[in-house]
């Protein structure tokens, strides 16, 4: 392993609390489209290399229903990429003596890092929805000499009121659009909350929110994070798939959007965040090269209204792309409208957006200034 494999922030975390003590003997690595088990006992060097790298380590697949020797289809728990862990901890800025709530215990490594920073007077409470993972994290923490963190088995979206209020709250699982009311209410005035935040169009930014003396939380977005969602907000690969007969009867049109527009729509450094901010409840599935080189398929669906759209994007053909749409919502038309809004507002990046959470749980997403409202959610 070369020095370039591990960033300076990652190495600092490894020095602070060694990650290897929290990684199970069996981890999971990608093999084609699936995941297969990698055993510390069978391949110790490969296991150690994975644990020491600045990369996530998959510790569970398919919600624990797949065993070594079988093939898993999706990751369901991991030890996060160390450089991302460092970035989130820097944003959280835990201080000695702080009371900290963590949502998503996972392996327990992050809880140990938090404990290291707030001990001896501080308290770390960490919540894990999966009972098996919670038990494993408790054992790992004790075995590594960190018996201070309190590991709770339960739904992290509810927080942990018995330990509230907290100076700091951090989630290691992404939330969909709305900050849980319990988190905001359990945060002490002057406290800080850090969580991955996403939409159905884009899942992968960091929200850092500070609560003022009046109980109003104001947050800003940064980074490019890819985190698993909290389990109750996970979505199926195809949340709504219409019957072939319905697809055959769908409205067919063309779009003026070209390959350069798709790049701007899907690029996290361009319009990805803004389009997701404007577009309500529309799952996006991308299939790059489905029909051959530079011939892509994009599908959108909203299971609540049973609306669906498909874009056939053939970049080899100068002809306009074909669009199929069905249901009460015209999802591709909504995407184009959101794209136009992004352009008309000066092509804003995610750093120009903010989120306000009021004491009653209502939330507003805004551009540049709280008066320029993009979307609202009422509690």
KOLBASE-435138 format. One record per residue (C-alpha): residue in three letters; residue number from 1; x, y, z. Coordinates in steps of 0.05 Angstrom, whole numbers, plus 32768, in hexadecimal, padded with zeros to 4 digits. Example, Ala and Ser with C-alpha at 12.3 -4.5 7.8 and 13.67 -1.06 7.14 Angstrom:
BEGIN
<Ala, 1, <80F6, 7FA6, 809C>>;
<Ser, 2, <8111, 7FEB, 808F>>;
***
This chain:
BEGIN
<Unk, 1, <8000, 8000, 8000>>;
<Unk, 2, <801C, 8044, 7FED>>;
<Unk, 3, <8017, 8083, 8016>>;
<Unk, 4, <7FE5, 809E, 7FE3>>;
<Unk, 5, <7FB3, 8069, 7FF7>>;
<Unk, 6, <7FA7, 808A, 803B>>;
<Unk, 7, <7F9A, 80D5, 8042>>;
<Unk, 8, <7FB7, 80FD, 807C>>;
<Unk, 9, <7F72, 8105, 809E>>;
<Unk, 10, <7F66, 80BA, 8098>>;
<Unk, 11, <7FA9, 80A9, 80B6>>;
<Unk, 12, <7F9C, 80D9, 80EF>>;
<Unk, 13, <7F5B, 80B3, 80FE>>;
<Unk, 14, <7F7F, 8070, 80FB>>;
<Unk, 15, <7FB2, 808B, 812C>>;
<Unk, 16, <7F7B, 80A6, 815A>>;
<Unk, 17, <7F52, 8066, 815B>>;
<Unk, 18, <7F6A, 802A, 8131>>;
<Unk, 19, <7F32, 8015, 8102>>;
<Unk, 20, <7F47, 7FCC, 80FE>>;
<Unk, 21, <7F2E, 7FBE, 8145>>;
<Unk, 22, <7EE7, 7FCE, 812E>>;
<Unk, 23, <7EE5, 7FA8, 80EC>>;
<Unk, 24, <7EC7, 7F61, 80EE>>;
<Unk, 25, <7EEF, 7F26, 80D6>>;
<Unk, 26, <7EC2, 7F1F, 809A>>;
<Unk, 27, <7EB8, 7F5B, 806C>>;
<Unk, 28, <7E99, 7F60, 8027>>;
<Unk, 29, <7EBA, 7F75, 7FE6>>;
<Unk, 30, <7E9D, 7F82, 7FA1>>;
<Unk, 31, <7EA0, 7F4A, 7F6E>>;
<Unk, 32, <7E80, 7F63, 7F2E>>;
<Unk, 33, <7E3A, 7F7A, 7F3F>>;
<Unk, 34, <7E38, 7F53, 7F80>>;
<Unk, 35, <7E5D, 7F50, 7FC3>>;
<Unk, 36, <7E84, 7F14, 7FDE>>;
<Unk, 37, <7EA2, 7F07, 8022>>;
<Unk, 38, <7EEB, 7F13, 8032>>;
<Unk, 39, <7F05, 7EF0, 8070>>;
<Unk, 40, <7F3C, 7F0A, 809D>>;
<Unk, 41, <7F50, 7EC3, 80AC>>;
<Unk, 42, <7F53, 7EAC, 8063>>;
<Unk, 43, <7F72, 7EEB, 8045>>;
<Unk, 44, <7F91, 7F14, 807D>>;
<Unk, 45, <7FBB, 7F41, 8051>>;
<Unk, 46, <7F81, 7F53, 8023>>;
<Unk, 47, <7F54, 7F5F, 8060>>;
<Unk, 48, <7F88, 7F8C, 8081>>;
<Unk, 49, <7F93, 7FB3, 8040>>;
<Unk, 50, <7F48, 7FC1, 803B>>;
<Unk, 51, <7F44, 7FD8, 8083>>;
<Unk, 52, <7F80, 8005, 807E>>;
<Unk, 53, <7F6A, 8027, 803D>>;
<Unk, 54, <7F46, 806A, 8038>>;
<Unk, 55, <7F07, 8047, 8020>>;
<Unk, 56, <7EC7, 802D, 803F>>;
<Unk, 57, <7EC7, 7FE5, 8058>>;
<Unk, 58, <7E86, 7FBF, 804D>>;
<Unk, 59, <7E75, 7F99, 808C>>;
<Unk, 60, <7E2F, 7F80, 807B>>;
<Unk, 61, <7E08, 7F72, 803B>>;
<Unk, 62, <7DBE, 7F66, 802F>>;
<Unk, 63, <7DAC, 7F79, 8077>>;
<Unk, 64, <7DD4, 7F3E, 8091>>;
<Unk, 65, <7DAB, 7F0A, 806D>>;
<Unk, 66, <7DE6, 7EF3, 8041>>;
<Unk, 67, <7E1C, 7EC7, 805F>>;
<Unk, 68, <7E64, 7EBB, 8049>>;
<Unk, 69, <7E65, 7E8F, 800C>>;
<Unk, 70, <7E26, 7EB1, 7FF1>>;
<Unk, 71, <7E23, 7EEF, 7FC5>>;
<Unk, 72, <7E07, 7F30, 7FDE>>;
<Unk, 73, <7DE4, 7F64, 7FB4>>;
<Unk, 74, <7DE9, 7FA4, 7FDC>>;
<Unk, 75, <7E10, 7FBF, 8018>>;
<Unk, 76, <7DE9, 7FCC, 8057>>;
<Unk, 77, <7E1E, 7FE0, 8089>>;
<Unk, 78, <7E66, 7FF8, 8084>>;
<Unk, 79, <7EA0, 801B, 80A5>>;
<Unk, 80, <7EA0, 805E, 8080>>;
<Unk, 81, <7EDA, 8079, 8057>>;
<Unk, 82, <7F0B, 8096, 808A>>;
<Unk, 83, <7F17, 80D8, 8066>>;
<Unk, 84, <7ECB, 80E3, 8064>>;
<Unk, 85, <7EC7, 80D1, 80AE>>;
<Unk, 86, <7EFC, 8105, 80BB>>;
<Unk, 87, <7ED7, 8139, 8093>>;
<Unk, 88, <7E96, 812D, 80B9>>;
<Unk, 89, <7EB8, 812E, 80FD>>;
<Unk, 90, <7EDA, 8170, 80EB>>;
<Unk, 91, <7E95, 818D, 80D8>>;
<Unk, 92, <7E77, 8172, 8119>>;
<Unk, 93, <7EB0, 818E, 8144>>;
<Unk, 94, <7EA3, 8166, 8183>>;
<Unk, 95, <7EC3, 8184, 81C1>>;
<Unk, 96, <7ED9, 8165, 8203>>;
<Unk, 97, <7E9D, 815D, 8231>>;
<Unk, 98, <7E69, 815D, 81F9>>;
<Unk, 99, <7E2D, 8130, 81F9>>;
<Unk, 100, <7E2B, 8110, 81B3>>;
<Unk, 101, <7DF5, 80E8, 8190>>;
<Unk, 102, <7E09, 80BC, 8155>>;
<Unk, 103, <7DD7, 809C, 8127>>;
<Unk, 104, <7DF2, 805D, 8106>>;
<Unk, 105, <7E23, 8039, 8133>>;
<Unk, 106, <7E3B, 8009, 80FD>>;
<Unk, 107, <7E7E, 7FEB, 8114>>;
<Unk, 108, <7E85, 801B, 814F>>;
<Unk, 109, <7EC5, 803B, 8134>>;
<Unk, 110, <7EA5, 8080, 812D>>;
<Unk, 111, <7E89, 807C, 8173>>;
<Unk, 112, <7ECF, 806D, 818D>>;
<Unk, 113, <7EEA, 80A9, 8167>>;
<Unk, 114, <7EB3, 80D5, 8185>>;
<Unk, 115, <7EC1, 80BA, 81CB>>;
<Unk, 116, <7F0B, 80C8, 81C2>>;
<Unk, 117, <7EFA, 8111, 81B4>>;
<Unk, 118, <7EC6, 811F, 81EB>>;
<Unk, 119, <7EE2, 80F3, 8224>>;
<Unk, 120, <7EE8, 80F1, 825E>>;
<Unk, 121, <7EAF, 811F, 8270>>;
<Unk, 122, <7E86, 8117, 8230>>;
<Unk, 123, <7E55, 80E1, 821D>>;
<Unk, 124, <7E4B, 80BE, 81DA>>;
<Unk, 125, <7E08, 809D, 81CC>>;
<Unk, 126, <7E04, 8076, 818C>>;
<Unk, 127, <7DC6, 8055, 816D>>;
<Unk, 128, <7DC5, 8018, 813F>>;
<Unk, 129, <7D86, 7FFD, 8120>>;
<Unk, 130, <7DA2, 7FB7, 8113>>;
<Unk, 131, <7DA6, 7F8F, 8154>>;
<Unk, 132, <7DDE, 7F62, 813B>>;
<Unk, 133, <7E09, 7F9E, 8126>>;
<Unk, 134, <7DFB, 7FC0, 8168>>;
<Unk, 135, <7E12, 7F83, 818F>>;
<Unk, 136, <7E51, 7F7E, 8165>>;
<Unk, 137, <7E61, 7FC7, 816F>>;
<Unk, 138, <7E58, 7FC2, 81BA>>;
<Unk, 139, <7E8A, 7F88, 81BC>>;
<Unk, 140, <7EBB, 7FAC, 818F>>;
<Unk, 141, <7EB9, 7FEB, 81B9>>;
<Unk, 142, <7EC4, 7FC6, 81FA>>;
<Unk, 143, <7EFB, 7F9A, 81DD>>;
<Unk, 144, <7F1F, 7FD8, 81C2>>;
<Unk, 145, <7F1B, 7FFA, 8206>>;
<Unk, 146, <7EE2, 802A, 81F7>>;
<Unk, 147, <7EAC, 8018, 8229>>;
<Unk, 148, <7E93, 8060, 822E>>;
<Unk, 149, <7E65, 8065, 81F1>>;
<Unk, 150, <7E1D, 8050, 81FE>>;
<Unk, 151, <7E04, 8024, 81C5>>;
<Unk, 152, <7DB9, 8024, 81BC>>;
<Unk, 153, <7D93, 7FF4, 818F>>;
<Unk, 154, <7D5A, 801A, 816E>>;
<Unk, 155, <7D41, 8048, 8137>>;
<Unk, 156, <7D72, 8081, 8131>>;
<Unk, 157, <7D3E, 80AE, 8111>>;
<Unk, 158, <7D1E, 80B5, 8156>>;
<Unk, 159, <7D60, 80CA, 8175>>;
<Unk, 160, <7D69, 80B9, 81BE>>;
<Unk, 161, <7D41, 80E8, 81EA>>;
<Unk, 162, <7D5B, 80CA, 822B>>;
<Unk, 163, <7DA0, 80E7, 821D>>;
<Unk, 164, <7D89, 812A, 8202>>;
<Unk, 165, <7D9A, 8162, 81F9>>;
<Unk, 166, <7DDA, 8157, 81D1>>;
<Unk, 167, <7E10, 8188, 81BE>>;
<Unk, 168, <7E1E, 8160, 817F>>;
<Unk, 169, <7DF5, 8130, 8154>>;
<Unk, 170, <7E14, 8109, 8119>>;
<Unk, 171, <7DF5, 80D6, 80EA>>;
<Unk, 172, <7E1E, 80A5, 80C2>>;
<Unk, 173, <7DE1, 8092, 8098>>;
<Unk, 174, <7DC2, 80C1, 8065>>;
<Unk, 175, <7D7E, 80E0, 806F>>;
<Unk, 176, <7D4C, 80F0, 8038>>;
<Unk, 177, <7D3F, 813B, 8034>>;
<Unk, 178, <7D22, 8147, 807A>>;
<Unk, 179, <7D49, 814C, 80BA>>;
<Unk, 180, <7D25, 8120, 80EE>>;
<Unk, 181, <7CFF, 814B, 811F>>;
<Unk, 182, <7D1B, 8122, 8158>>;
<Unk, 183, <7D63, 8134, 8145>>;
<Unk, 184, <7D53, 817E, 8142>>;
<Unk, 185, <7D2D, 817E, 8184>>;
<Unk, 186, <7D62, 8156, 81A9>>;
<Unk, 187, <7D9A, 8185, 8193>>;
<Unk, 188, <7DAD, 81B9, 81C7>>;
<Unk, 189, <7DAA, 8203, 81B2>>;
<Unk, 190, <7DEF, 8213, 8198>>;
<Unk, 191, <7DF9, 81CA, 8185>>;
<Unk, 192, <7E0D, 81AE, 8141>>;
<Unk, 193, <7DF1, 8176, 8116>>;
<Unk, 194, <7E15, 8154, 80DC>>;
<Unk, 195, <7DF4, 8122, 80AE>>;
<Unk, 196, <7DF7, 8108, 8066>>;
<Unk, 197, <7DBB, 8125, 8042>>;
<Unk, 198, <7D9C, 8113, 7FFF>>;
<Unk, 199, <7D61, 8112, 7FD1>>;
<Unk, 200, <7D45, 80DC, 7FA3>>;
<Unk, 201, <7D6A, 80FE, 7F6A>>;
<Unk, 202, <7DAD, 8104, 7F8F>>;
<Unk, 203, <7DC6, 80E3, 7FCF>>;
<Unk, 204, <7E07, 80FE, 7FE7>>;
<Unk, 205, <7E15, 8140, 800B>>;
<Unk, 206, <7E25, 8154, 8052>>;
<Unk, 207, <7DF6, 8180, 8079>>;
<Unk, 208, <7E13, 81A7, 80B3>>;
<Unk, 209, <7DDD, 81C8, 80DE>>;
<Unk, 210, <7DE3, 81F6, 811A>>;
<Unk, 211, <7DAA, 8203, 814A>>;
<Unk, 212, <7DA1, 824A, 8165>>;
<Unk, 213, <7D87, 8263, 81A8>>;
<Unk, 214, <7D40, 8267, 818C>>;
<Unk, 215, <7D41, 821E, 8178>>;
<Unk, 216, <7D49, 822B, 812D>>;
<Unk, 217, <7D7B, 8200, 8108>>;
<Unk, 218, <7DA0, 821B, 80CC>>;
<Unk, 219, <7DCA, 81EE, 80A0>>;
<Unk, 220, <7DF7, 81F0, 8063>>;
<Unk, 221, <7E0B, 81BA, 8032>>;
<Unk, 222, <7E50, 81A3, 801E>>;
<Unk, 223, <7E78, 8167, 8005>>;
<Unk, 224, <7E68, 812D, 7FD8>>;
<Unk, 225, <7E56, 80F2, 8005>>;
<Unk, 226, <7E3A, 80AE, 7FF4>>;
<Unk, 227, <7E1A, 8090, 8031>>;
<Unk, 228, <7DE6, 8059, 803A>>;
<Unk, 229, <7DA3, 8075, 804E>>;
<Unk, 230, <7D82, 8068, 8091>>;
<Unk, 231, <7D60, 8025, 8088>>;
<Unk, 232, <7D18, 803E, 808B>>;
<Unk, 233, <7D27, 806E, 8051>>;
<Unk, 234, <7D4A, 803C, 8024>>;
<Unk, 235, <7D2B, 8036, 7FE0>>;
<Unk, 236, <7D25, 7FFB, 7FB2>>;
<Unk, 237, <7D4D, 7FFA, 7F72>>;
<Unk, 238, <7D0C, 8003, 7F4C>>;
<Unk, 239, <7CD8, 8021, 7F7C>>;
<Unk, 240, <7CA3, 801F, 7F46>>;
<Unk, 241, <7CA9, 7FF7, 7F06>>;
<Unk, 242, <7C6C, 7FFC, 7ED8>>;
<Unk, 243, <7C53, 7FC1, 7EB1>>;
<Unk, 244, <7C6D, 7FB8, 7E6A>>;
<Unk, 245, <7C27, 7FC7, 7E4F>>;
<Unk, 246, <7C26, 800A, 7E75>>;
<Unk, 247, <7C6C, 801B, 7E5B>>;
<Unk, 248, <7C55, 800C, 7E14>>;
<Unk, 249, <7C1B, 803C, 7E1E>>;
<Unk, 250, <7C45, 8073, 7E3E>>;
<Unk, 251, <7C47, 80B8, 7E1F>>;
<Unk, 252, <7C83, 80BF, 7DF0>>;
<Unk, 253, <7CA7, 8100, 7DE2>>;
<Unk, 254, <7CED, 811B, 7DD6>>;
<Unk, 255, <7D18, 814A, 7DFE>>;
<Unk, 256, <7D47, 8182, 7DEC>>;
<Unk, 257, <7D78, 816A, 7E21>>;
<Unk, 258, <7DBA, 814E, 7E06>>;
<Unk, 259, <7DF6, 812C, 7E24>>;
<Unk, 260, <7E13, 816D, 7E3E>>;
<Unk, 261, <7DD2, 817B, 7E62>>;
<Unk, 262, <7DD3, 8137, 7E82>>;
<Unk, 263, <7E19, 8145, 7E9B>>;
<Unk, 264, <7E01, 8185, 7EBC>>;
<Unk, 265, <7DC4, 8163, 7ED9>>;
<Unk, 266, <7DEA, 8129, 7EF8>>;
<Unk, 267, <7E2D, 8149, 7F0A>>;
<Unk, 268, <7E33, 8157, 7F55>>;
<Unk, 269, <7E5E, 8194, 7F44>>;
<Unk, 270, <7E27, 81AF, 7F18>>;
<Unk, 271, <7DDC, 81A7, 7F1B>>;
<Unk, 272, <7DD3, 8165, 7F3F>>;
<Unk, 273, <7DC4, 8182, 7F84>>;
<Unk, 274, <7D97, 81BA, 7F6B>>;
<Unk, 275, <7D6C, 818C, 7F40>>;
<Unk, 276, <7D62, 815D, 7F7B>>;
<Unk, 277, <7D51, 8198, 7FA7>>;
<Unk, 278, <7D1A, 81AE, 7F77>>;
<Unk, 279, <7D00, 8169, 7F64>>;
<Unk, 280, <7CD1, 8148, 7F96>>;
<Unk, 281, <7CCF, 80FC, 7F9E>>;
<Unk, 282, <7CEB, 80E1, 7F5E>>;
<Unk, 283, <7D18, 80A4, 7F62>>;
<Unk, 284, <7D4F, 80A4, 7F2D>>;
<Unk, 285, <7D6E, 8065, 7F11>>;
<Unk, 286, <7DA8, 806D, 7EE0>>;
<Unk, 287, <7DBF, 8035, 7EB2>>;
<Unk, 288, <7DFE, 804C, 7E8F>>;
<Unk, 289, <7E0C, 802A, 7E4D>>;
<Unk, 290, <7DCE, 7FFE, 7E53>>;
<Unk, 291, <7DC5, 7FFB, 7E08>>;
<Unk, 292, <7E0E, 8000, 7DF5>>;
<Unk, 293, <7E46, 8033, 7DF6>>;
<Unk, 294, <7E2C, 8079, 7E05>>;
<Unk, 295, <7DE4, 8061, 7E03>>;
<Unk, 296, <7DC6, 806A, 7E48>>;
<Unk, 297, <7D83, 805E, 7E6A>>;
<Unk, 298, <7D66, 8089, 7EA2>>;
<Unk, 299, <7D27, 807A, 7EC8>>;
<Unk, 300, <7D00, 80A3, 7EFA>>;
<Unk, 301, <7CC6, 808B, 7F25>>;
<Unk, 302, <7C99, 80A3, 7F5C>>;
<Unk, 303, <7C75, 8067, 7F7D>>;
<Unk, 304, <7C44, 8093, 7FA2>>;
<Unk, 305, <7C25, 80AE, 7F62>>;
<Unk, 306, <7C39, 8073, 7F37>>;
<Unk, 307, <7C5C, 80A3, 7F07>>;
<Unk, 308, <7C97, 808C, 7EDC>>;
<Unk, 309, <7CC5, 80A7, 7EA6>>;
<Unk, 310, <7CFD, 808B, 7E7B>>;
<Unk, 311, <7D32, 80B1, 7E54>>;
<Unk, 312, <7D55, 808C, 7E1C>>;
<Unk, 313, <7D95, 80B3, 7E15>>;
<Unk, 314, <7DBC, 809D, 7DD7>>;
<Unk, 315, <7DF9, 80CA, 7DD3>>;
<Unk, 316, <7E0E, 80A8, 7D92>>;
<Unk, 317, <7DD0, 80C3, 7D6D>>;
<Unk, 318, <7DC5, 810E, 7D5F>>;
<Unk, 319, <7D7A, 8103, 7D62>>;
<Unk, 320, <7D55, 811D, 7DA0>>;
<Unk, 321, <7D51, 80EE, 7DDB>>;
<Unk, 322, <7D10, 80C8, 7DE4>>;
<Unk, 323, <7CE7, 80CF, 7E24>>;
<Unk, 324, <7CAE, 80A3, 7E3D>>;
<Unk, 325, <7C82, 80BB, 7E76>>;
<Unk, 326, <7C45, 80A1, 7E99>>;
<Unk, 327, <7C1D, 80B1, 7ED7>>;
<Unk, 328, <7C02, 80F3, 7EF3>>;
<Unk, 329, <7C48, 8110, 7EFA>>;
<Unk, 330, <7C72, 811D, 7EBD>>;
<Unk, 331, <7CB4, 810E, 7EDF>>;
<Unk, 332, <7CE3, 811E, 7EA7>>;
<Unk, 333, <7CC0, 8161, 7E9B>>;
<Unk, 334, <7CCB, 8170, 7EE5>>;
<Unk, 335, <7D15, 8160, 7EDE>>;
<Unk, 336, <7D1B, 8190, 7EA3>>;
<Unk, 337, <7CF6, 81C6, 7ECA>>;
<Unk, 338, <7D26, 81BD, 7F05>>;
<Unk, 339, <7D61, 81C0, 7ED5>>;
<Unk, 340, <7D47, 8200, 7EB7>>;
<Unk, 341, <7D3E, 821D, 7EFD>>;
<Unk, 342, <7D86, 820C, 7F0D>>;
<Unk, 343, <7D9E, 8230, 7ECE>>;
<Unk, 344, <7D72, 826D, 7ED9>>;
<Unk, 345, <7D8C, 8275, 7F20>>;
<Unk, 346, <7DD5, 8278, 7F0C>>;
<Unk, 347, <7DE5, 822E, 7F0E>>;
<Unk, 348, <7DED, 822B, 7F5A>>;
<Unk, 349, <7E18, 81F7, 7F7B>>;
<Unk, 350, <7E05, 81D5, 7FBC>>;
<Unk, 351, <7E2D, 8208, 7FE4>>;
<Unk, 352, <7DF7, 823C, 7FD4>>;
<Unk, 353, <7DBF, 8214, 7FF4>>;
<Unk, 354, <7DAA, 8213, 803D>>;
<Unk, 355, <7D76, 81F1, 8069>>;
<Unk, 356, <7D4E, 820F, 80A2>>;
<Unk, 357, <7D2C, 81E3, 80D7>>;
<Unk, 358, <7CFA, 8205, 8105>>;
<Unk, 359, <7CE8, 81EE, 814B>>;
<Unk, 360, <7CA5, 81D1, 8133>>;
<Unk, 361, <7CCA, 81A5, 8101>>;
<Unk, 362, <7CBA, 81CC, 80C1>>;
<Unk, 363, <7CF5, 81CF, 8091>>;
<Unk, 364, <7D08, 81FD, 8058>>;
<Unk, 365, <7D3D, 81F3, 8023>>;
<Unk, 366, <7D55, 8235, 8007>>;
<Unk, 367, <7D85, 8253, 7FD5>>;
<Unk, 368, <7DB7, 8289, 7FEC>>;
<Unk, 369, <7D86, 82A6, 801E>>;
<Unk, 370, <7D4D, 8289, 8048>>;
<Unk, 371, <7D1D, 82B7, 8024>>;
<Unk, 372, <7D2C, 8293, 7FE1>>;
<Unk, 373, <7D06, 8253, 7FF0>>;
<Unk, 374, <7D11, 8216, 7FC5>>;
<Unk, 375, <7CE7, 81E3, 7FEA>>;
<Unk, 376, <7CC3, 81DC, 802C>>;
<Unk, 377, <7CAF, 81A1, 8057>>;
<Unk, 378, <7C79, 81AA, 808C>>;
<Unk, 379, <7C7B, 8180, 80CB>>;
***
